[in-house]
Amino acid sequence: MILTREVSFENAGTTLRGTLHVPARGTGRPGVVLVHGSGPGPRSSLTAHAEAFAREGIVALTYDKRTEGYSVTRRDYGLLAADALAAVRLLAAQPETDRERVGLWGFSEGGWVAPLAASRSDEIAYVVLVGASGLPPARQQGWALETYLRRNGVRGAMVDALAEVGIRQLAGAGLLAEAHHDGVPVLRTLRQPVLALWGQHDTVVPPGESLLIFREALAGNDRNTLRVVPGADHGVCEPGQPAKLAPGYVEFVASWITGAPAAARSETSAVPPVQAVCSRTIDPLEWWESTGVQCAALALFLIAFPGSLSRPAELDRVSRWAAVLGSVTVGGWIVYFLRITVDEKPALGPTFGGRTLPWLALQGTAAATVAATALTAVRARRLWPRLPGTAKARLGLLIVGGLAMVPWGRYWRLLRR
């Protein structure tokens, strides 16, 4: 039987509410604070884990992740670590808990937060990490996106555009929070026992690379255990069954927690899972591909293409087509890029030649825009003397926009196979 009671604690001016999951009888029990992965983080999302640990005799605390100061583009792992420390102090003060055996369990993004908290306090007796990335967030997200695309039949230029160029641009623009956070130096400082587990079929965090990185980073800690959970996904559940924890996972973690810190010993012989895709480095943007240059290019396109359509009488049929096609290309690319990179599992639909139908359509309109602009430039030489000043300005901008579409389209792989 499990008892629950509502609790709350404060950190950095914010009140965080939680739920204690307590075994029905006994005191002096080990305690664990569960630290969320990325996203909104209501405590209910971790109830299954907390209840499973409580059934094994461990007092478990879940709490609602802070919403103030936390979003897709803004978050502070240091602040989240301070929240976790405040939760540890609350749990350690409970009558059922042995304050010398209170630790942290961190899932996914919590794999960066929990070690940071543990590195700052001797109050934490151990650290359990599930689906933790050994790579910085931007590189991990690039790997996750590429893995998702390839699993859905996407290949070649479209993968490069979204999983490499796109992630680099989002990181460079500051739209990926904590994009370059490096958790390795923190791992090297840990002296508490550490248990790290990865699902064999994890498609969110690269499990093979992460295990090897953890093995090296924790080499100086003789109380670390690295394990692969057979047949499990990112959340150590059976693939396709998010409510069903993998067999043996809870029992193994509970027995490890019960024995930590005294009985913890080094066990790092786990074989890294095979990854179909290796992660890519996320290099800093060069000046010519910087956020400022990208914004300038988009501003030019918006003036050149939709702006030309505001005075259609000044354009002939070919230049009107150039303006329409350019508008469709730029507008469609913005919408599609955001949809693919912001949604966790966007619907891709059928693929042809390793590209989705929307991507093929964008490649077609980009090529047609360049062709129509080139024809417009040829015709403009003959019409130029007879055009009024405003018409010349609009036509000139349209031609410049079409010319700029060539390097821009090649950079974003719209003008590549």
N, C-alpha and C positions, 0 to 999 in steps of 0.2 A: 504494500500500500504506500502511496505517495501523498504527502501533504504539501499544499502550496500556500504561500502568503505573499501579499503585495508589499513591496518596499519601495523606497525612493532614496536618492542621494544627489548631491550637488557637486558640480565642478565647473569652474570658469563662468559662474553666474547662471548656469542652466541646471534645472532640475530634471533628472533622468529617472524614469520609473521602471521598476523591474518586478520579476516574480522569482521567488525562491521555491525550488523543488526539493523537498526534504524527505528522506526515508522516514517511515512512520516511527521507528523506535531507535534509540541509541544516541550517544553523544561521542565526541572525539572523532568525528568522521572527516575524511578528506573533503575539500571543497574545490569547485572549479567555476570560474567565471567564463561564460561563452561570449566570444568577441565576433561580431558579424563580419560577413563578406561585404562586397560593394552593394550599393543601392540603399533604399530607404531604411531597411533594417528594423522592422517591428519585432518585438521579442517573440511573437507567436511563430516566426519563421524558424526558430531554434528550439521550439518546444519538444519536438520528437527526440532530439539529442539529449536535452535536459532530463526528460522523463526516463530515457533509457539509462542515463548515468545514475539517476536517483534510485532506480530499481536495483542497481548494482551496489548501492550503499554509499553513494557520493552526493553531497549537497551541491546542487547546481543552481547558479544564478544567471538568468537571462534578463536583458534590459533593452529598452528602446534606444536605438542609436540616435544621437543628436541630429536634428534637422537644421538647426541654426548654424550657418557656416559650412554646410555640407551639400554639395551638388555635383553634377557631372564635371563642371569646370572649376570647382573650388572645394578643397578639403585640406585638412591639416592632420597628418598622421601623428604629429606630436600631441595635438589636442585630443585626438581619439585615444592615444596611449594614456593620457592623463585621466580620461574617462574610465578606462579599464582599471587603472590603479585605484581610483576612487571606489569602483565596484569591488575590488579585492579587499579593501579595508572594511567595507560594509559586510562582506561575506565572512571575513575573519572574525568579526565581532559577534556572529550569531552563536547562540548557546550550543547548537548541535555540531559546530565545526571545530576541528583542530586547527588553530590559527597557524601552526607550523607546517601545515600540509595544504595550503591554499595556492592554487595555480591558475594558469590561463589556458584556454582552448581557443585557438584562432583559426577561422575558416577563410580561405581565399585572400581577400584584402586584409583580413585579420592576421594573415601570415606576415604582413609587414608591421602591423600595429602591435600585436602581442609581444614579439621580440623586443621592440622598442620600449615597451612598458617594462619588460623584465630587465632590460639593461639599466633601467633607472632606479630599481628598487630591490632590496634584499628581502622584501616582504613576500615576493613571489617564489614559491618553492619549486615550481616546475613549469614547463611550457609544452603544450601539445599543439601541433600545427597540422591542419588538414587542407590539402590542395593549395599549399603555399607556393608562390612563385620565387624562384631564385633570380629572376630577371627583373629589371625595372618595369613599371606599369606600362609604359608606351610600347616597349618591345614585347611584353606579354600580350597586350591587346592586338598588336600586329599579328602575332602568331595565332591567336584565337580566331581572328577574322580570316586569315589565310586558310586555316584548317577548316573553318566553316564553309568558305567558298569552294575549296577543293573537294570537300565531302559532297557538295551539291553540284559537282560537274564543271565548275568554272576553272579555266586554265589561262596561262599566258598573260597577255597585256592587261586584262581586266584585273587579275590578281595583283600584278605589280602596281597598278594605278591606285587601288584601294588599300591593300595591306601594307604597302611600303610608302609610296608617295603620299597617300591620304593620311596615314598615321603620322608621318613626319610633319606634314602641314598642320595637323591638329595640335601636335605637341609644340611645334614652333609658334603657333598662334596663342598658346596658353589655354587651349580648349580641352586639354586632358590634364586633369588635376594630378599633381605629384608625378608627372610624366616620367621624370628621370630619377625618382627615388631609388637609391641603391641600398638594399637591405643587407648586403654581404658584410660590410664593416660592423653592423650591429650584431649579426650572428657570431662574429669572431669574438665579441666581448662577453658572450653569455657563459656563465659558469653553472647555471641551474641545469638539471637534467632536461633534455629536449627529446621529445618524440615527434617525428615528422612522418606523415603518411600521404600517399598519393594514390588516387584511383588508377587502375591499369588503363582504363579507357578515358582518361581525362582529356577533354577537348577545349578547355578554357585556359588551363595553365600547362605549359610543356612539362610533363612529368619526368621524362628521362633526363632532360637538361637540368631541371630543378634539383632532382635527387643528386646528381653529380656535383652541382654547385654547393648544395648543403653539405655534402660529404667533405668537400675541401674546406668550406668555411668553418665547420665544426670540428675540424681535425684536432684542435687543441682542447676540446671538451671530451673527457673520457666517459661522459655519462649521456651520450646521445644515441638514439635508436632511430633508424630510417627503415621504413617499411613501404611496400607496395601492396595495395588491397586488390586481390585478384577479382576481375570481372566488374569492378566498381567504376563509377563515373566521377566527375569533379567533386560532387557532394558526398562521396563514399556511399552512394546508393546504387541499387541495381539499375543499369541503363534503361531508360524509359519508365522507371517506377520511382519517382522522386520521393515518395512517402515510405519506401522500403529500404532501410539501411542494409548494407552488404553483410552477409553472414560472417559472424566472428569479429566484426569490427568493434562493436560495443564491448564485448567481453575482453578483447585484447587491450583496448585503451583503458578500461576500468581496472584491469589487473595491474597494468603499468602504473596508473595513477596511485593505486592503493599501495604499491611498493615504493613509490618515489617519496622523498629523494634517497632514502637509505639503500634501497635495493637496485637502483638504476645502474645500468652498466652499458658500456659501449657495444652497439650491435649495428654495424654499418655495411653488412655484406649484401644488402638487397640489390637485385639485378634491375637496372633502370629499364622501364618499359620502352618498347620500340615506338618511336615517333615517325609518322609518315612524312612530317614536315619539320624542318629545323627552323628555329627563329632567325629573324634578320636583324642586323644591327640598325639602330635608329640614329643615323648621322645628323648632326646639326645642319640647318638649312644654309646654303650658300646665299650670297647677297642677291643673285639674279633670280632665286626662287623664293625669296623671303616673303613674309606675310604682306609687307608693304607693296612689293611688286605684284603679288597675286591680287591684292585689292585694287591696285591701279589698273591691272588688266581687266578685271571685272567691271570697274567703273567705265573704262573705255568701251567695252562691249555694250553696256547698258545705254551709253550715249549714242554709240554708232548704230546699233541695230534697232531696239525699240524706239530710240529717239528719232530715227529716220522715218519710222512709220507714222509719226505724228503729223507729217506733211507729205502724204502719199502722192499728191499731185506733182511734186517736184521730182519724182522718180519714175523711170520707165519700168516696163514689166520685169526685166532682168534684175535691176537693182532692188525692186520691191521684193523679189524672191530672195535675194541675198539678205535683205533686212529681216524677212520672216524666218528664214532658215537659221540665221545667226541668233535671233531671239529665242527660237525653240531650242537650239543647241545649248546656249548658256543657261537659260531657265531650267531646262530639263536636267542638265548636268548638276546644277545646284541642288535641286529637289532629290535626285537619285543618289547623289553622293551622301547627303545628310541622312537619307533613309537607310542606306546600307551601313553607314558607320555609327549611327546613333542607336538604331534598333538592335537589341541583343541577338535576335534570330529573325532577320528580315526574310520575307517570302521572296524567293528568287525566280520561281517559275521555270519553264523549260530552257535549256541551253542548246546552242548550236555552235559547233566549232569552239567550245570552251567559253562562250560568251552568252549572257542572257539576252532576251529579246530587247529590253530597254537599252542595254548597252550597245547592241548592234544598231538600233535606231539612232542613238546619239552619234555613233561613228559615221553612220550614213549622212545625217544632217550636217555634221562637221565638215565632211568631205564636200558635200554639196554647197555649203556656205563658201568654202574656199574657191570652188569652181565658179559659182555665180559671181563672186567678188572679182575674180580674175577677168571674167567676161565683161563685167561692169567697168573695170578699169580700161579695157580695150575700147569699149564704146564711148567712154567718157572723153577720150582724146578727140573724137570727132564732134561731140556735143559741147565741149567745154567753152568755146568762144561765145556760144549763144545763151549760156546759163547765167541767171542773175547771181549776185554775190552770195545770198543765203543758200541758194541751191548748190553752188560750188562748195560751200562750207560743209553742208550735210553730205554731199556726195564724197567729198574728201575724207570726212570722218568715217563714212561707210567703208571706203576702200582701205583706210588705215586699220579699221577693226578687222576686216577680212584678212589682211596681211598678218596682223597680230595673232589671228586664230591659228596660223601655221605652227609657230613655236609653242604656243599655249596648248594646242591640240596634241602635239607630239609629246610634250611634257606629261600631260595627263593621259597619254596612251590612246586618245581618241583617234588619232591619225596614224596608229600603228596596228598591225595585225595581232 
